[in-house]
Amino acid sequence: MDALFIQYPWLNELLMGFMGLSFKHITMWGIGAVLIWLAVAKDYEPALLLPMGFGAILANIPHSSAVSQHPGEEGFLVVLYKMGIANELFPVLIFIAIGAMCDFSPLIRRPSVMLFAAAAQFGIFTTAIGATLVGFSFPHAASIGIIGAADGPTTIYVASRYAVDLLGPLSVAAYSYMSLVPVIQPPVIRAITTEAERKIRMGFQGEEPVSKTTKFLFPLMVVIIAGIVAPISVALIGALMFGNLLKESGVTENLSNCAQNELANLVTLLLGITVGGTMSADRFLTFDVALIMALGAVAFVFDTVGGVLFAKLLNTFSSSKINPMIGACGISAFPMSGRVIAKMALKEDPSNFIVQHAIGVNVAGQVASVVAGGLVLALIPALSK
């Protein structure tokens, strides 16, 4: 066979894909196909999971030119990785788009909902500790914990700094669990609450309009305060609030619309296929990756539990009872989590409308997850010494 390749060198070029094919490659094709199926058939985060699944297939074709590392002949997925992930550009651009989509009025009206959002980050830190106990280094463990925030861009941002080799599985886990909010949160909430608690009525509160000046100043104040508390979080929180400032300024409508539509769609597309391109078989098909997926689920569940238990704790001291389910909305999956909790309340009692409160906590969770990511970034260097 070798002699044949020497005599006919073009055969090597023609057959090297077949010769290099292994069971691991085929397995990764299956994983890529599953991600595409979840996007198309189940409508789970299709804008990300579809390009991510296709990128995984491209990365696992033997000798694929899409992921070529040869100097001067780098594949386009490698170029996109260096341009957008290695230097953290894509996650930051996504945060600008998210900020332009957010309305922080519910948070401005009731700043106290930040307490629920803070409690809902409980899973990040407990999972990080647990991951260190099973053998992960603290930088890797902290990156795994971030999955619990249900915030894909924050997970990618932290991983690109401290867990580059785990970027693929961390991203898949983060976006998978984020898209599975309607599947994961309801049974967890039902397990730790009683029927009577789920039927607690909070009532509709008359919403006083938030002034344009207040909404304009809010992103500026958040950046300054969060930046002083955790300067390393400025890139994340700054991008989020810059996008919101474009929206609330009232004079950059075209830029705001661009951020919400063209920028969001383009960067999401590039981010998804680039992350998929990091899912090579030798990196993905390992015991550590299986452990990461399991720990990611633990982080997500614990974040939900933390928010609900905090609300139940407040009920022991307050005469005005809180429906503990809204505590689960403190994750970053906005507005999906708020809608899921509101539907749960209606299922328990068709006349119990808590969507106003649920969305308010969910908006706070968007900010809290970014701040939590900044704190993790600040703590990793200090605790790794």
Beta strands, then each sheet from edge to edge (+ up, - down):
end
